[in-house]
Amino acid sequence: MIDSDILCDLILANKHKCKGGEVADYIPGLKNANRESFGVCLIDSNREVHCAGDYEEKFTIQSISKPLVLMLAILDNGEDFVFSKIGMEPTGDAFNSIQKLETSNLRKPFNPMINAGAIAVSSMISGASAEEKFNRVLDFIRKISENPTLDYDEEIYLGEKETGNRNRSMAYFMKNDGVIEGDVEEALDVYFRQCSIRVSAQDLARIGLFLANNGVTSSGERVVSEHTTRIVKSLMVTCGMYDGSGEFAVRVGIPAKSGVGGGILSLVPGRMGIGVYGPALDPKGNSIGGYAILEDLSKILSLSIF
């Protein structure tokens, strides 16, 4: 069992760590975040909600969109097609690294949790235009977060589009190698928009519970198969915290996906979903405060799946 007082205590105990991180500034708009914002929300299998701190504050989802859009791509295309274009292995490199696209014998992105892999996944979403594809992504995330009001941040989207030259270079490289089959700019537009969707820690906790319950919403609707959620959760464990995923698995031991907007989506299979927010990041792009509070929670509640 969890008491909301425990979450308040953990927020107070770890808040000072946020001062040691840096807010992402390479995307216009992200640099305006308050580095001392800090919130957590936990929803257990009984649907009991426990929150503390700035759990209702909105921020852009960024890379946390990657496992979510992956589920939709598998629904649209099937597992075999998706993973004929993208691998399942950790890279050990930064999330925005391009070097292995050319130097590896794999000749495709190592996994869907790095930028190159996620852009390839975005290219697989069904639709007649970039707008239709993104609207399907948005509707899907609204459904699994059980929040029909979710929308995207136009300013962040335009900033992503303006400054995303490294992502653009990856996309055209993959087009040349046959990883991306459709229009490159459409794929990039979907990717930039999906990263700009605004969520709260509570939204992330609801998505985490959806994954913890193997693809079933609180109303009992099955949205994706248990097998697909198992794929996603496995990739979150091995690749979800960028090139810090191995250490996170040792220290915390639960599936998680971080984003440079400061959020971390995490879950304990069959038990709970957890969302945290703290825009002060460590050098690998993970929320310093969010990482710390998940590590403490894992110890206190014996959450590790290992």
N, C-alpha and C positions, 0 to 999 in steps of 0.2 A: 504493500500500500504506500501511497505517496501523500504527503500533507503539503498544502500550498505554502505553509510556513517554511518548509525545507527549501522550496524554490526561492522564496524571499531571502532566506539566509545565504543561499548560494550566490544569488545576484550580488548581495552586499559583500560577500567574501571575495568575489572575483572581479568586481567592477574596476578595481585599481589597475588590473592587467590591461584593460582597454587603452590606457594611456600609453602603453608601450607599442601599440600598433600604428599602422598608417592607413588612412582611408584611400581607396583606389581613386586615382586622379587622371588616368589615361583615357577615360571615357567622360566627356563633358557631362556634368550633372552629378556624377557619383561623388565628386570631391566636395559637394555641398552637404554631405551627410555629417551628422554630429557623432564624432568618434566615441563619445561617452554614452550614446544610446545603447541599451542592453536589455533584452527581454527573453523570456522563455515560456513555452506553453507545452504541457504534456496532457495527452488524452489517452486514458487507459481503455482496456477492452470492454469495460462497462459503460463507456462513453462519458465517464466523469472527467471534467475539464479542470486542470490546475495550471494557473498562470502566475507570473510575477514580472515586474519591471515593464519595459516598453513592448509588451507582447502584441499590442494592437497597432504599433507604428508600421506604416507601409514603406516598402523598399522594393527595388526591382529584383526579380528572381534570378537573373543571370544564368550561371551554369547549372543551377538546380533544375532548370527546365530540361536538361539533357536526358535524364532517365525517364522523364514523363513523356517527352516527344518520342523517345525510343519505343515506348509501349504502343503509341499510336502508329508508328511506322511498321511495327510487327503486325498490328491489326490490319493495316492496309496492304502489306506485301508478303507477310509470312516470315517466319524466323530464318528459313534457309536463304531467301533472297537478301535480307538485311545483312546477314553475317557472311554472305559471299562478297560483300563490299567493305566490310569493317571487321577488324579482329576483336579478340576478347582479352588481350593481354595488357598488363600494365606497361608503361613506357619508362618510368624512372625519370622522365623529362618534365619540364614545365608544361602547363596545360596549353600554352599557345606556341609550343615549339613546332617547327616545321621540318627539322633536320631528318627525322626518320622516314618521312614520306619519300625522300630520294635515296637515302643511304641503306634502308632496310630491304631485304629480299622479299618482304611481305607485299610491298607495293600498294598498300592500302593503309588507312589509319589503324593504329594498334587497337583502339577501343572507342566506344561511343561517348566517353566522358571527357575526352580532350576536344579541343575546338575543331580540329580537322574531322574527327569522327562525327561530331555533332552536326556540323554543316552537311556532311554526307547524309546523315539521318534526315535532316530537314528537307533535303532534296527528294526524299522518298515519300513525303506526305502527299496524298491524293488531292487533286483539285485542279480546276481549269486555269487558275491564276494564282499569283502570290497571295493576293488578298483572300481568296477562297481557302487556300491552304492554311494561312495563318488563322482564319476564323475557325477552322476545324480544330487547330491546336488550342486556341483559346477556349472553345466550347468544351473540349476534352478536359482541360485543366480546371475549368469551372465545375465540371461534373465530379471529378475525383476529389476536389477540395470542398465540394458541397457549398460553394460560394458563387452564386450566379452573377454577382456584381463585379467580379474580377475584370480588370481591363489593363491596358498597357500605357506606359508613360511615353507620350509623343516626343518630348524633349530628349529623353534618354535614347529612344529609338533613332532619332535623327543624329544624335551624337555618335552612336554606335556605327551608323552607316557612314558618317563623315570620316571617322578615324579608323575604320576597320580594314586598313590596307593589308595587314598581315593575314587576316582571315580571308580577304579577297584573293591574295596570292595563293593560299592553300587551296581555295576552291577551284581556281583555274588550273592549278597543278593536277588536282584530282580529276577535273574534266578531261584533261589531256590523257590521263592514265585510264579513263573509262570508269572510274569510281562513281562520279556524278554523271548521270545519263541525260538529265533534263537541262533546263536553262540555269546557268550559273547565278545570274543576278536574282532570279526568282528564289533560288535556294538561300542565297545570302539575305534577301529581304525577309524571308520567313524566320531565319535564324536571328537576325537583329531584332525583329519584333518580339519573338518568343522570349529573348533575354530581357526584354523591357517590360514584361508583365509584372504588375505590382501586387505584392502579397504581404502578409503579416506572419509573425511567428505562429499565430493560431491557425492560419491557413496551412502552413507547412505541417503542423501537428496533425491536422485532419488528413492531409495527403499521406503522411507517415502511417496513420492508422489504417488507411485504405490499403497500403502495401503490407502492413502487418497482418491484415485480414485477407491477404492473398487475392486482392482485386475486387473486393465486395464493399459496397457503400453501406452507410448506416441503415438505409432503407431495405437492405438485402439484395440490391441489384448487383449482379456480376457484370463488371465492365470489361475486364480482361481475364484471361485464364490464369489459373494458379501457376502453370508452367512459365508464362510470360513474367509474372511478378517474381518468380524464383530467379530467372535470368537477370532481371533488373537489380534485385537485391544482391545477387552475387557480384555483379559489376560494381555496385556501390561499395561493397566491402573491399574489393581489390583495387579500384580505380577512383572512387568517389571523392577522395580528399586530395586530389592532384598528386604530386610526387611526395606527399606526406601520408599516403594511404596505408603503407605498411606500419609506420609508427602509430597511426591512429588505431589500426586493428589491434596492436599490442596494448595500447594504453586504454582504449575505450571498448573496442570489440563489438561494435554494432554497425549495421549498414548505415551509411550516411552519404550525403552529397552536399558540398559547399558551393557558394557562389561569391564572386567578388563584391556583390552588393551587401554582403555581411551576413547572409542567412546560412543556416545549416539545416537541412532536412534529415531526420534520422528516425529510426524505428527499432523496436524489438519484436521479432516475429511472434505473432499471436498474443502479444501483451500490450503494446502501446505505440503511439506515434509521438515524436518530439520535434518541436520547431524552436530554433533559437535565432536571435538576431543581435549582432554587434558589428558595426561596419569597420571597426579597427582591425586590420588584417595583419597576419604574420607574413614573412617574406615569401611564403608559398601560396598566398592568396586565401588562406583560411581565417575565419574570425577567431581572434585570440581569446576573447571572452567566451564565445560559443564553444570552442574546443575545450576550454577549462571547465565550463559548467557541465558538459557532457562527460568529461573524465570523472568529475566528482560524483555525478549522478550514477555512473556505471559502478563505481566503488560502493556507494551507499546502498543501492538497490540491487546489486549483483546482476547487472544487465548483460554482461559480455556473453555472446553466443558461443564462445570457444571454451 
